């Protein structure tokens, strides 16, 4: 539902996530869909955000760069929580085992993300 809160991070976390979204958007050459932070809030275009998340998962799966994978892990898990809470379908996964692993990490992150 548009306009509802799906996460209320503190300011430091909000800035870190917005920055991560911008970084991965630049690396992967796709718009993040995450709007500017204003008064601790931002609007997310979930069509574009889901696309960034899908590309990040694809690149995570294909990469042999351990540090990039490590840096991507938290961003992807957090993105999956936001996509789920907003009622949008999860990005395509490379297979059932990966889908289960990402779902478990998503659920773990969700417990640490206040609404």
OpenMM code with the backbone's topology and positions (N, CA, C; nanometers):
from openmm import Vec3, app, unit

residues = "UNK UNK UNK UNK UNK UNK UNK UNK UNK UNK UNK UNK UNK UNK UNK UNK UNK UNK UNK UNK UNK UNK UNK UNK UNK UNK UNK UNK UNK UNK UNK UNK UNK UNK UNK UNK UNK UNK UNK UNK UNK UNK UNK UNK UNK UNK UNK UNK UNK UNK UNK UNK UNK UNK UNK UNK UNK UNK UNK UNK UNK UNK UNK UNK UNK UNK UNK UNK UNK UNK UNK UNK UNK UNK UNK UNK UNK UNK UNK UNK UNK UNK UNK UNK UNK UNK UNK UNK UNK UNK UNK UNK UNK UNK UNK UNK UNK UNK UNK UNK UNK UNK UNK UNK UNK UNK UNK UNK UNK UNK UNK UNK UNK UNK UNK".split()
positions = [
    Vec3(0.0846, -0.1174, 0.0000),
    Vec3(0.0000, 0.0000, 0.0000),
    Vec3(0.0894, 0.1241, 0.0000),
    Vec3(0.0713, 0.2155, -0.0946),
    Vec3(0.1536, 0.3363, -0.1007),
    Vec3(0.1396, 0.4205, 0.0245),
    Vec3(0.2507, 0.4775, 0.0665),
    Vec3(0.2493, 0.5687, 0.1778),
    Vec3(0.2573, 0.5067, 0.3156),
    Vec3(0.2708, 0.3764, 0.3241),
    Vec3(0.2787, 0.3176, 0.4573),
    Vec3(0.4247, 0.2906, 0.4935),
    Vec3(0.4502, 0.2939, 0.6225),
    Vec3(0.5857, 0.2661, 0.6712),
    Vec3(0.6124, 0.1167, 0.6651),
    Vec3(0.7265, 0.0807, 0.6092),
    Vec3(0.7653, -0.0600, 0.6079),
    Vec3(0.8965, -0.0816, 0.6830),
    Vec3(0.9598, 0.0297, 0.7233),
    Vec3(1.0826, 0.0214, 0.8019),
    Vec3(1.1090, 0.1581, 0.8615),
    Vec3(1.1475, 0.1615, 0.9878),
    Vec3(1.1798, 0.2858, 1.0560),
    Vec3(1.3208, 0.2765, 1.1151),
    Vec3(1.4219, 0.2802, 1.0298),
    Vec3(1.5594, 0.2731, 1.0821),
    Vec3(1.5988, 0.4057, 1.1461),
    Vec3(1.6993, 0.3996, 1.2334),
    Vec3(1.7497, 0.5260, 1.2857),
    Vec3(1.8239, 0.5975, 1.1724),
    Vec3(1.8555, 0.7237, 1.1938),
    Vec3(1.9121, 0.8079, 1.0878),
    Vec3(2.0418, 0.7505, 1.0294),
    Vec3(2.1276, 0.7010, 1.1158),
    Vec3(2.2560, 0.6465, 1.0702),
    Vec3(2.2355, 0.5271, 0.9775),
    Vec3(2.1458, 0.4390, 1.0146),
    Vec3(2.1174, 0.3202, 0.9333),
    Vec3(2.0497, 0.3603, 0.8028),
    Vec3(1.9578, 0.4558, 0.8099),
    Vec3(1.8899, 0.5030, 0.6892),
    Vec3(1.9909, 0.5581, 0.5889),
    Vec3(2.0844, 0.6371, 0.6359),
    Vec3(2.1873, 0.6934, 0.5472),
    Vec3(2.2778, 0.5839, 0.4908),
    Vec3(2.3119, 0.4874, 0.5729),
    Vec3(2.3962, 0.3776, 0.5252),
    Vec3(2.3244, 0.2965, 0.4176),
    Vec3(2.1958, 0.2691, 0.4375),
    Vec3(2.1222, 0.1921, 0.3372),
    Vec3(2.1033, 0.2724, 0.2090),
    Vec3(2.0702, 0.3993, 0.2211),
    Vec3(2.0559, 0.4845, 0.1026),
    Vec3(2.1882, 0.4894, 0.0271),
    Vec3(2.2991, 0.5056, 0.0993),
    Vec3(2.4306, 0.5077, 0.0356),
    Vec3(2.4624, 0.3759, -0.0331),
    Vec3(2.4296, 0.2657, 0.0319),
    Vec3(2.4521, 0.1338, -0.0286),
    Vec3(2.3696, 0.1178, -0.1557),
    Vec3(2.2456, 0.1629, -0.1509),
    Vec3(2.1600, 0.1560, -0.2699),
    Vec3(2.2216, 0.2336, -0.3849),
    Vec3(2.2738, 0.3526, -0.3542),
    Vec3(2.3367, 0.4352, -0.4578),
    Vec3(2.4631, 0.3692, -0.5129),
    Vec3(2.5426, 0.3110, -0.4245),
    Vec3(2.6663, 0.2451, -0.4677),
    Vec3(2.6355, 0.1270, -0.5593),
    Vec3(2.5461, 0.0386, -0.5165),
    Vec3(2.5147, -0.0784, -0.5993),
    Vec3(2.4446, -0.0383, -0.7278),
    Vec3(2.3658, 0.0671, -0.7225),
    Vec3(2.3036, 0.1194, -0.8432),
    Vec3(2.4109, 0.1618, -0.9435),
    Vec3(2.5128, 0.2309, -0.8958),
    Vec3(2.6226, 0.2739, -0.9826),
    Vec3(2.7048, 0.1584, -1.0360),
    Vec3(2.7347, 0.0623, -0.9510),
    Vec3(2.8139, -0.0537, -0.9927),
    Vec3(2.7412, -0.1333, -1.0995),
    Vec3(2.6111, -0.1536, -1.0806),
    Vec3(2.5347, -0.2411, -1.1685),
    Vec3(2.4643, -0.1673, -1.2813),
    Vec3(2.4779, -0.0343, -1.2853),
    Vec3(2.4238, 0.0433, -1.3956),
    Vec3(2.2726, 0.0422, -1.4063),
    Vec3(2.2048, 0.0390, -1.2919),
    Vec3(2.0588, 0.0446, -1.2913),
    Vec3(2.0136, 0.1382, -1.1803),
    Vec3(1.9053, 0.2071, -1.2013),
    Vec3(1.8539, 0.3011, -1.1023),
    Vec3(1.8150, 0.2263, -0.9753),
    Vec3(1.8385, 0.2880, -0.8603),
    Vec3(1.8076, 0.2200, -0.7340),
    Vec3(1.6598, 0.2224, -0.7001),
    Vec3(1.5901, 0.3256, -0.7414),
    Vec3(1.4503, 0.3396, -0.7026),
    Vec3(1.4332, 0.3937, -0.5614),
    Vec3(1.5422, 0.4190, -0.4909),
    Vec3(1.5355, 0.4705, -0.3541),
    Vec3(1.5483, 0.6225, -0.3605),
    Vec3(1.4432, 0.6911, -0.3171),
    Vec3(1.4406, 0.8367, -0.3230),
    Vec3(1.5321, 0.9003, -0.2199),
    Vec3(1.5392, 1.0312, -0.2253),
    Vec3(1.6211, 1.1083, -0.1311),
    Vec3(1.5637, 1.0985, 0.0095),
    Vec3(1.6541, 1.1031, 0.1064),
    Vec3(1.6114, 1.1055, 0.2464),
    Vec3(1.5699, 1.2473, 0.2822),
    Vec3(1.4522, 1.2596, 0.3393),
    Vec3(1.4033, 1.3889, 0.3865),
    Vec3(1.3309, 1.3648, 0.5189),
    Vec3(1.3787, 1.4300, 0.6221),
    Vec3(1.3204, 1.4134, 0.7555),
    Vec3(1.3161, 1.2664, 0.7962),
    Vec3(1.4203, 1.1916, 0.7603),
    Vec3(1.4314, 1.0511, 0.7991),
    Vec3(1.3445, 0.9561, 0.7193),
    Vec3(1.2862, 1.0030, 0.6092),
    Vec3(1.2001, 0.9179, 0.5284),
    Vec3(1.2408, 0.9251, 0.3822),
    Vec3(1.2060, 0.8224, 0.3087),
    Vec3(1.2246, 0.8262, 0.1642),
    Vec3(1.1174, 0.7401, 0.0994),
    Vec3(1.0940, 0.7684, -0.0255),
    Vec3(0.9975, 0.6926, -0.1039),
    Vec3(1.0761, 0.5960, -0.1915),
    Vec3(1.0253, 0.4739, -0.2024),
    Vec3(1.0913, 0.3721, -0.2836),
    Vec3(1.0012, 0.3378, -0.4014),
    Vec3(1.0581, 0.3447, -0.5200),
    Vec3(0.9897, 0.2967, -0.6406),
    Vec3(1.0229, 0.1489, -0.6489),
    Vec3(0.9288, 0.0630, -0.6119),
    Vec3(0.9589, -0.0787, -0.5975),
    Vec3(0.9817, -0.1507, -0.7295),
    Vec3(0.9334, -0.0979, -0.8381),
    Vec3(0.9642, -0.1596, -0.9672),
    Vec3(1.1134, -0.1468, -0.9967),
    Vec3(1.1674, -0.0270, -0.9770),
    Vec3(1.3108, -0.0051, -1.0012),
    Vec3(1.3959, -0.0702, -0.8918),
    Vec3(1.3504, -0.0615, -0.7671),
    Vec3(1.4251, -0.1201, -0.6561),
    Vec3(1.4334, -0.2721, -0.6703),
    Vec3(1.3245, -0.3335, -0.7118),
    Vec3(1.3234, -0.4784, -0.7326),
    Vec3(1.4215, -0.5170, -0.8427),
    Vec3(1.4293, -0.4349, -0.9487),
    Vec3(1.5234, -0.4618, -1.0580),
    Vec3(1.6670, -0.4553, -1.0066),
    Vec3(1.6993, -0.3528, -0.9280),
    Vec3(1.8337, -0.3439, -0.8692),
    Vec3(1.8610, -0.4665, -0.7836),
    Vec3(1.7652, -0.5068, -0.7046),
    Vec3(1.7825, -0.6228, -0.6166),
    Vec3(1.8052, -0.7498, -0.6977),
    Vec3(1.7315, -0.7638, -0.8054),
    Vec3(1.7468, -0.8816, -0.8919),
    Vec3(1.8862, -0.8852, -0.9552),
    Vec3(1.9329, -0.7708, -1.0026),
    Vec3(2.0679, -0.7635, -1.0604),
    Vec3(2.1722, -0.7944, -0.9533),
    Vec3(2.1535, -0.7409, -0.8324),
    Vec3(2.2487, -0.7657, -0.7238),
    Vec3(2.2555, -0.9144, -0.6901),
    Vec3(2.1411, -0.9821, -0.6890),
    Vec3(2.1390, -1.1264, -0.6620),
    Vec3(2.2089, -1.2025, -0.7743),
    Vec3(2.1801, -1.1660, -0.8982),
    Vec3(2.2453, -1.2316, -1.0120),
    Vec3(2.3967, -1.2156, -1.0057),
    Vec3(2.4412, -1.0929, -0.9778),
    Vec3(2.5854, -1.0670, -0.9719),
    Vec3(2.6480, -1.1353, -0.8511),
    Vec3(2.5769, -1.1405, -0.7393),
    Vec3(2.6254, -1.2113, -0.6211),
    Vec3(2.6496, -1.3576, -0.6571),
    Vec3(2.5537, -1.4180, -0.7243),
    Vec3(2.5617, -1.5589, -0.7608),
    Vec3(2.6758, -1.5858, -0.8581),
    Vec3(2.6967, -1.4952, -0.9521),
    Vec3(2.7966, -1.5160, -1.0567),
    Vec3(2.9381, -1.4747, -1.0169),
    Vec3(2.9499, -1.3950, -0.9114),
    Vec3(3.0798, -1.3375, -0.8764),
    Vec3(3.1686, -1.4353, -0.7996),
    Vec3(3.2977, -1.4239, -0.8262),
    Vec3(3.3945, -1.4969, -0.7446),
    Vec3(3.4733, -1.3986, -0.6571),
    Vec3(3.4246, -1.2749, -0.6503),
    Vec3(3.4870, -1.1700, -0.5699),
    Vec3(3.4300, -1.1744, -0.4286),
    Vec3(3.5039, -1.2349, -0.3376),
    Vec3(3.4551, -1.2550, -0.2013),
    Vec3(3.4152, -1.1277, -0.1289),
    Vec3(3.4916, -1.0217, -0.1457),
    Vec3(3.4603, -0.8973, -0.0755),
    Vec3(3.3331, -0.8345, -0.1319),
    Vec3(3.3176, -0.8328, -0.2639),
    Vec3(3.1952, -0.7790, -0.3228),
    Vec3(3.0741, -0.8601, -0.2771),
    Vec3(3.0889, -0.9907, -0.2718),
    Vec3(2.9789, -1.0752, -0.2238),
    Vec3(2.9461, -1.0421, -0.0780),
    Vec3(3.0477, -1.0256, 0.0033),
    Vec3(3.0273, -0.9931, 0.1437),
    Vec3(2.9575, -0.8582, 0.1593),
    Vec3(3.0016, -0.7585, 0.0849),
    Vec3(2.9390, -0.6262, 0.0920),
    Vec3(2.7950, -0.6298, 0.0411),
    Vec3(2.7676, -0.7137, -0.0561),
    Vec3(2.6341, -0.7244, -0.1151),
    Vec3(2.5351, -0.7961, -0.0245),
    Vec3(2.5840, -0.8854, 0.0567),
    Vec3(2.4979, -0.9722, 0.1367),
    Vec3(2.3963, -0.8951, 0.2211),
    Vec3(2.4425, -0.7989, 0.2982),
    Vec3(2.3526, -0.7219, 0.3839),
    Vec3(2.2555, -0.6368, 0.3048),
    Vec3(2.3046, -0.5781, 0.1955),
    Vec3(2.2158, -0.4975, 0.1117),
    Vec3(2.1033, -0.5833, 0.0555),
    Vec3(2.1376, -0.6987, 0.0010),
    Vec3(2.0365, -0.7857, -0.0599),
    Vec3(1.9367, -0.8346, 0.0445),
    Vec3(1.9847, -0.8783, 0.1587),
    Vec3(1.8940, -0.9273, 0.2629),
    Vec3(1.7973, -0.8181, 0.3071),
    Vec3(1.8469, -0.6967, 0.3253),
    Vec3(1.7624, -0.5848, 0.3647),
    Vec3(1.6625, -0.5513, 0.2543),
    Vec3(1.7088, -0.5520, 0.1308),
    Vec3(1.6208, -0.5248, 0.0165),
    Vec3(1.5082, -0.6275, 0.0103),
    Vec3(1.5398, -0.7532, 0.0343),
    Vec3(1.4366, -0.8569, 0.0300),
    Vec3(1.3296, -0.8358, 0.1362),
    Vec3(1.3695, -0.7868, 0.2535),
    Vec3(1.2719, -0.7557, 0.3578),
    Vec3(1.1797, -0.6439, 0.3109),
    Vec3(1.2377, -0.5383, 0.2561),
    Vec3(1.1572, -0.4247, 0.2120),
    Vec3(1.0608, -0.4645, 0.1007),
    Vec3(1.1088, -0.5417, 0.0065),
    Vec3(1.0241, -0.5878, -0.1040),
    Vec3(0.9092, -0.6721, -0.0502),
    Vec3(0.9398, -0.7615, 0.0426),
    Vec3(0.8380, -0.8477, 0.1025),
    Vec3(0.7351, -0.7653, 0.1794),
    Vec3(0.7816, -0.6738, 0.2632),
    Vec3(0.6899, -0.5926, 0.3435),
    Vec3(0.6011, -0.5032, 0.2572),
    Vec3(0.6522, -0.4621, 0.1426),
    Vec3(0.5738, -0.3769, 0.0529),
    Vec3(0.4738, -0.4586, -0.0290),
    Vec3(0.4805, -0.5918, -0.0163),
    Vec3(0.3853, -0.6773, -0.0865),
    Vec3(0.4196, -0.7036, -0.2315),
    Vec3(0.5451, -0.6866, -0.2669),
    Vec3(0.5887, -0.7126, -0.4037),
    Vec3(0.6537, -0.8501, -0.4121),
    Vec3(0.6514, -0.9130, -0.5285),
    Vec3(0.7155, -1.0440, -0.5421),
    Vec3(0.8674, -1.0322, -0.5289),
    Vec3(0.9253, -1.1337, -0.4717),
    Vec3(1.0711, -1.1373, -0.4578),
    Vec3(1.1356, -1.1454, -0.5956),
    Vec3(1.2576, -1.0931, -0.6076),
    Vec3(1.3288, -1.1084, -0.7340),
    Vec3(1.3487, -1.2562, -0.7673),
    Vec3(1.3663, -1.2843, -0.8945),
    Vec3(1.3925, -1.4216, -0.9375),
    Vec3(1.5207, -1.4716, -0.8722),
    Vec3(1.5171, -1.5953, -0.8303),
    Vec3(1.6330, -1.6582, -0.7672),
    Vec3(1.6919, -1.7617, -0.8630),
    Vec3(1.8211, -1.7890, -0.8487),
    Vec3(1.8864, -1.8829, -0.9405),
    Vec3(1.8473, -2.0293, -0.9206),
    Vec3(1.7788, -2.0611, -0.8143),
    Vec3(1.7374, -2.1996, -0.7909),
    Vec3(1.6723, -2.2137, -0.6554),
    Vec3(1.6106, -2.3294, -0.6298),
    Vec3(1.5376, -2.3484, -0.5041),
    Vec3(1.6250, -2.3405, -0.3792),
    Vec3(1.7459, -2.3921, -0.3868),
    Vec3(1.8342, -2.3868, -0.2695),
    Vec3(1.8690, -2.2416, -0.2355),
    Vec3(1.8977, -2.1617, -0.3376),
    Vec3(1.9291, -2.0209, -0.3145),
    Vec3(1.8060, -1.9460, -0.2641),
    Vec3(1.6890, -1.9820, -0.3164),
    Vec3(1.5660, -1.9178, -0.2713),
    Vec3(1.5449, -1.9421, -0.1218),
    Vec3(1.5680, -2.0645, -0.0766),
    Vec3(1.5546, -2.0961, 0.0659),
    Vec3(1.6587, -2.0222, 0.1497),
    Vec3(1.7813, -2.0164, 0.1011),
    Vec3(1.8880, -1.9485, 0.1755),
    Vec3(1.8590, -1.7986, 0.1875),
    Vec3(1.8169, -1.7352, 0.0780),
    Vec3(1.7852, -1.5916, 0.0822),
    Vec3(1.6638, -1.5664, 0.1708),
    Vec3(1.5637, -1.6538, 0.1673),
    Vec3(1.4447, -1.6372, 0.2514),
    Vec3(1.4830, -1.6438, 0.3992),
    Vec3(1.5721, -1.7349, 0.4342),
    Vec3(1.6159, -1.7469, 0.5739),
    Vec3(1.6909, -1.6205, 0.6167),
    Vec3(1.7781, -1.5692, 0.5305),
    Vec3(1.8519, -1.4468, 0.5641),
    Vec3(1.7570, -1.3270, 0.5696),
    Vec3(1.6603, -1.3223, 0.4772),
    Vec3(1.5588, -1.2162, 0.4793),
    Vec3(1.4851, -1.2171, 0.6130),
    Vec3(1.4404, -1.3342, 0.6555),
    Vec3(1.3654, -1.3454, 0.7806),
    Vec3(1.4504, -1.3051, 0.9009),
    Vec3(1.5777, -1.3405, 0.8988),
    Vec3(1.6683, -1.3013, 1.0068),
    Vec3(1.6820, -1.1484, 1.0109),
    Vec3(1.7005, -1.0878, 0.8959),
    Vec3(1.7118, -0.9416, 0.8905),
    Vec3(1.5826, -0.8733, 0.9341),
    Vec3(1.4686, -0.9300, 0.8953),
    Vec3(1.3398, -0.8691, 0.9269),
    Vec3(1.3224, -0.8490, 1.0770),
    Vec3(1.3732, -0.9407, 1.1555),
    Vec3(1.3614, -0.9295, 1.3010),
    Vec3(1.4378, -0.8099, 1.3574),
    Vec3(1.5365, -0.7614, 1.2826),
    Vec3(1.6167, -0.6479, 1.3279),
    Vec3(1.5763, -0.5161, 1.2617),
    Vec3(1.4657, -0.5183, 1.1867),
    Vec3(1.4221, -0.3986, 1.1120),
    Vec3(1.2866, -0.3508, 1.1657),
    Vec3(1.2877, -0.2544, 1.2581),
    Vec3(1.1612, -0.2078, 1.3160),
    Vec3(1.0719, -0.1394, 1.2150),
    Vec3(0.9416, -0.1577, 1.2362),
    Vec3(0.8422, -0.0928, 1.1501),
    Vec3(0.7846, 0.0257, 1.2253),
] * unit.nanometer
topology = app.Topology()
chain = topology.addChain("A")
for resn in residues:
    res = topology.addResidue(resn, chain)
    for name in ("N", "CA", "C"):
        topology.addAtom(name, app.Element.getBySymbol(name[0]), res)
